[in-house]
């Protein structure tokens, strides 16, 4: 009798799970019927929500090897794994490594600008998943978005790097710290400067909250941003984080500018 009772309970549990699964599938089907899945960029119909259509996907340029092991700058020639570009050999960035999902060109550029200006927030899951794929071999204790100065944040109303970091945190089950690092002074847009100007523009513009230094001590921090150009902003952030006790600082971005910016 006990065995029969156990079988009955088990079958009941299986039936409940089966019913839940069936109801979930039905609800998903109803959602897809009412709100058909659309490409996150061009709105063409796709198989599931949160994806790009094959046409848009084909216009992306994934960042593939060979690239600089330090700053992820694509090489225009064959190189061995672990090779470092001339710029990093001459002046190594403060951060320990960088990885990016795509080249900042064609559709990759459009996605970054669409997110930055707030018209393509639905792209965050797609972009974050591609960034996750670049972190498979990396250890991480804390994810940290590159912060905006409060005046720019008020104008823009959101920080695209924070949206990406939050999605990465959910997918990787890693804490996202949005409080420890802050931008202490407003700076001009980096787009108007050459490489040296970019570094001067953001020099000493990031600080770590003294009350939160203990949380960073000995930790591996990964900075999250939308695009990596010269590494000036990431380096300025890394200086502050390492002064606060972080053991290492990596950088992950959705896009990487594929050509060196003139000095």
C-alpha positions as CSV (number, residue, x, y, z in Angstrom):
1,X,0.0,0.0,0.0
2,X,2.8,2.4,0.9
3,X,4.4,1.7,-2.5
4,X,1.1,2.3,-4.3
5,X,0.7,5.5,-2.4
6,X,4.2,6.7,-3.3
7,X,3.5,5.9,-7.0
8,X,0.2,7.8,-6.8
9,X,1.9,10.9,-5.2
10,X,4.7,10.8,-7.8
11,X,2.3,10.5,-10.7
12,X,0.3,13.4,-9.2
13,X,3.4,15.5,-9.0
14,X,4.4,14.6,-12.6
15,X,0.9,15.4,-13.8
16,X,1.0,18.8,-12.0
17,X,4.3,19.6,-13.7
18,X,2.9,18.5,-17.0
19,X,-0.1,20.7,-16.6
20,X,2.0,23.7,-15.6
21,X,4.3,23.1,-18.6
22,X,1.3,22.8,-20.9
23,X,-0.3,26.0,-19.5
24,X,3.0,27.8,-19.9
25,X,3.3,26.7,-23.5
26,X,-0.3,27.7,-24.2
27,X,0.3,31.1,-22.7
28,X,3.5,31.6,-24.8
29,X,1.6,30.6,-27.8
30,X,-1.2,33.0,-27.0
31,X,1.4,35.8,-26.5
32,X,3.0,35.0,-29.8
33,X,-0.4,35.1,-31.5
34,X,-1.4,38.4,-29.9
35,X,2.1,39.9,-30.0
36,X,4.1,38.0,-32.7
37,X,7.9,37.9,-32.1
38,X,9.7,40.6,-34.0
39,X,13.3,41.4,-34.8
40,X,14.7,43.6,-32.1
41,X,16.0,46.0,-34.8
42,X,13.9,46.0,-38.0
43,X,10.6,44.5,-36.6
44,X,10.4,41.6,-39.1
45,X,8.8,38.5,-37.7
46,X,11.2,36.0,-36.1
47,X,10.9,32.7,-34.3
48,X,11.1,34.1,-30.7
49,X,11.2,37.3,-28.9
50,X,14.5,39.0,-28.2
51,X,16.3,38.0,-31.5
52,X,17.5,39.6,-34.7
53,X,16.2,38.4,-38.0
54,X,18.7,36.6,-40.4
55,X,19.0,39.7,-42.5
56,X,20.0,42.0,-39.6
57,X,22.2,39.3,-38.2
58,X,24.0,39.1,-41.5
59,X,24.9,42.8,-41.4
60,X,26.7,42.5,-38.0
61,X,30.5,42.0,-38.1
62,X,31.4,39.8,-35.1
63,X,34.8,40.6,-33.6
64,X,36.8,37.5,-34.4
65,X,40.5,36.5,-34.0
66,X,43.1,37.8,-34.5
67,X,42.8,40.7,-32.2
68,X,45.0,42.4,-29.5
69,X,44.9,40.3,-26.3
70,X,44.9,43.5,-24.3
71,X,42.6,46.0,-25.9
72,X,40.7,43.7,-28.4
73,X,41.8,45.9,-31.4
74,X,41.4,43.7,-34.6
75,X,44.6,42.9,-36.3
76,X,44.8,43.5,-40.1
77,X,47.3,40.6,-40.4
78,X,47.7,37.1,-39.0
79,X,48.8,37.0,-35.4
80,X,49.2,34.4,-32.7
81,X,46.8,34.1,-29.8
82,X,48.0,36.4,-27.0
83,X,49.7,38.9,-29.2
84,X,49.5,42.5,-28.2
85,X,49.1,45.5,-30.6
86,X,51.8,48.2,-30.9
87,X,49.8,50.8,-29.0
88,X,49.4,48.6,-26.0
89,X,53.1,47.6,-26.1
90,X,54.0,51.3,-26.1
91,X,51.5,52.5,-23.5
92,X,49.7,49.5,-21.8
93,X,46.1,50.3,-20.8
94,X,45.4,50.3,-17.0
95,X,42.7,47.7,-17.5
96,X,44.0,44.1,-17.7
97,X,42.0,43.0,-20.8
98,X,39.1,43.9,-23.0
99,X,36.6,41.9,-25.1
100,X,33.9,43.1,-27.5
101,X,31.1,41.3,-29.4
102,X,31.1,43.1,-32.8
103,X,32.9,45.7,-34.8
104,X,31.6,49.3,-34.5
105,X,30.6,49.4,-38.2
106,X,27.4,49.1,-40.3
107,X,24.6,47.6,-38.2
108,X,26.8,47.3,-35.1
109,X,27.2,51.1,-35.0
110,X,23.5,51.6,-35.6
111,X,22.6,49.3,-32.7
112,X,25.0,51.2,-30.3
113,X,23.6,54.6,-31.3
114,X,20.0,53.4,-31.2
115,X,20.5,52.2,-27.6
116,X,22.5,55.2,-26.6
117,X,19.8,57.6,-27.7
118,X,17.0,55.6,-26.1
119,X,15.2,54.5,-29.2
120,X,16.3,50.8,-29.2
121,X,16.1,49.7,-25.5
122,X,14.6,46.4,-26.7
123,X,18.0,45.5,-28.1
124,X,19.6,45.1,-24.6
125,X,18.9,41.3,-24.3
126,X,20.3,40.7,-27.8
127,X,23.4,42.7,-27.2
128,X,24.0,41.3,-23.7
129,X,23.8,37.7,-24.9
130,X,26.5,38.4,-27.5
131,X,28.7,40.0,-24.8
132,X,28.1,37.0,-22.5
133,X,29.7,34.8,-25.2
134,X,32.9,36.8,-24.9
135,X,33.2,36.1,-21.2
136,X,33.1,32.4,-21.2
137,X,36.7,32.0,-20.2
138,X,36.8,34.9,-17.8
139,X,36.5,35.0,-14.0
140,X,34.4,37.8,-12.6
141,X,33.4,38.8,-9.1
142,X,31.6,42.1,-9.9
143,X,30.1,43.7,-13.0
144,X,30.2,47.5,-13.0
145,X,28.7,49.8,-15.7
146,X,30.8,52.8,-16.7
147,X,29.0,55.6,-14.9
148,X,27.7,58.9,-16.4
149,X,28.0,62.2,-14.7
150,X,24.8,63.2,-13.0
151,X,24.2,66.1,-15.4
152,X,24.4,63.9,-18.4
153,X,22.3,61.2,-16.8
154,X,19.6,63.8,-16.1
155,X,19.6,64.8,-19.8
156,X,19.6,61.3,-21.1
157,X,17.4,59.8,-18.4
158,X,19.2,56.5,-18.4
159,X,22.7,54.9,-18.7
160,X,22.9,52.4,-21.5
161,X,25.9,50.8,-19.9
162,X,23.9,50.2,-16.7
163,X,21.1,48.5,-18.8
164,X,23.7,46.2,-20.4
165,X,25.4,45.4,-17.1
166,X,22.0,44.6,-15.4
167,X,21.2,42.1,-18.2
168,X,24.7,40.6,-18.0
169,X,24.3,40.2,-14.3
170,X,21.0,38.3,-14.7
171,X,22.4,36.0,-17.3
172,X,25.7,35.3,-15.5
173,X,24.3,35.3,-12.0
174,X,27.0,37.8,-11.0
175,X,26.4,40.9,-8.8
176,X,26.1,44.3,-10.6
177,X,27.5,47.2,-8.6
178,X,26.1,50.6,-9.7
179,X,27.1,52.6,-6.6
180,X,30.8,52.2,-5.9
181,X,32.2,54.0,-9.0
182,X,31.0,57.4,-10.0
183,X,32.0,60.2,-12.3
184,X,33.1,63.1,-10.2
185,X,33.2,65.8,-12.9
186,X,31.4,66.5,-16.2
187,X,33.6,66.1,-19.3
188,X,33.1,67.0,-22.9
189,X,32.0,64.3,-25.4
190,X,34.9,62.1,-26.4
191,X,33.9,62.2,-30.0
192,X,35.6,65.5,-30.6
193,X,39.1,64.5,-29.5
194,X,42.0,62.5,-30.8
195,X,43.5,59.7,-28.7
196,X,45.7,62.0,-26.5
197,X,42.8,64.4,-26.1
198,X,40.5,61.6,-25.0
199,X,42.9,60.5,-22.3
200,X,43.3,64.1,-21.1
201,X,39.6,64.7,-21.2
202,X,38.7,61.9,-18.7
203,X,41.8,62.0,-16.6
204,X,41.0,61.7,-12.9
205,X,37.3,62.0,-13.6
206,X,36.2,58.8,-11.9
207,X,36.3,58.0,-8.1
208,X,35.3,55.2,-5.9
209,X,33.1,55.9,-2.9
210,X,35.4,55.5,0.2
211,X,32.7,53.8,2.1
212,X,32.5,51.0,-0.5
213,X,36.2,50.3,-1.0
214,X,36.2,47.2,1.2
215,X,33.7,45.6,-1.2
216,X,36.2,45.9,-4.0
217,X,39.3,44.7,-2.2
218,X,40.9,41.8,-4.0
219,X,38.0,41.4,-6.4
220,X,38.0,40.9,-10.2
221,X,35.9,43.7,-11.6
222,X,34.5,43.8,-15.2
223,X,33.6,47.2,-16.5
224,X,30.6,47.2,-18.9
225,X,30.2,49.7,-21.7
226,X,28.5,50.0,-25.1
227,X,31.6,50.7,-27.2
228,X,35.4,50.7,-26.8
229,X,37.3,53.3,-28.9
230,X,40.8,54.2,-27.5
231,X,40.2,52.7,-24.0
232,X,40.6,56.2,-22.4
233,X,37.4,56.0,-20.4
234,X,38.0,52.4,-19.4
235,X,41.5,53.2,-18.3
236,X,40.4,56.1,-16.2
237,X,37.8,53.9,-14.5
238,X,40.5,51.2,-13.9
239,X,42.8,53.6,-12.2
240,X,40.1,54.5,-9.6
241,X,39.1,50.8,-9.1
242,X,42.7,49.6,-8.7
243,X,43.5,52.4,-6.3
244,X,40.5,51.2,-4.3
245,X,41.9,47.7,-4.1
246,X,40.5,45.8,-7.0
247,X,42.9,43.0,-8.0
248,X,42.1,43.2,-11.7
249,X,39.9,45.1,-14.0
250,X,38.6,43.7,-17.3
251,X,36.4,45.4,-19.9
252,X,33.5,44.1,-22.0
253,X,31.7,46.1,-24.5
254,X,29.2,45.4,-27.2
255,X,31.2,47.1,-30.0
256,X,34.9,47.8,-30.7
257,X,36.1,50.5,-33.1
258,X,38.1,48.6,-35.6
259,X,40.7,51.2,-36.5
260,X,43.1,53.0,-34.2
261,X,42.2,56.6,-33.5
262,X,44.9,59.1,-34.5
263,X,47.1,60.2,-31.6
